[in-house]
């Protein structure tokens, strides 16, 4: 008696290719969901448009994508700040709308975790998108 598993192995290789292709395409969709969530957030007012304009998708390979915020002040929004005053000068100096403003003290701001919200939206989308893609990939034509 002879048992030949070559057809089965070819089918498994095809399924593996389909699953990997589905995951690659799915990751692009997942990062787009996170990107849209970050762009559309209402956790802060982007008065200059700088923060929303500096959100980028970084491609780190077929199965790895990353959202980054290039604006210098993004960290202060996500982590929040304490109230503070100048350390070495008598006043703090800001330029807002082309006007120079001096202050002895500024209020802090609470955390605005738009980055964590975008990550959560991406994670939720990943669970749905990759599961659906894997199910489609293992179905025989």
Buried (B, 14 or more C-beta within 10 A) or exposed (E): EEEEEEEEEEEEEBBEEBBEEBBEBBBEBBBBBBBBBBBEBEBBEEEEEBBBEBBEBEEEEEEEBEBEBEBEBBEBBBEEBEEEEBEEEEEBEEEEEEEEEEEEEBEEBEEBBBBEBBBEBBEBBBEEBBEEBBEEBEEEE
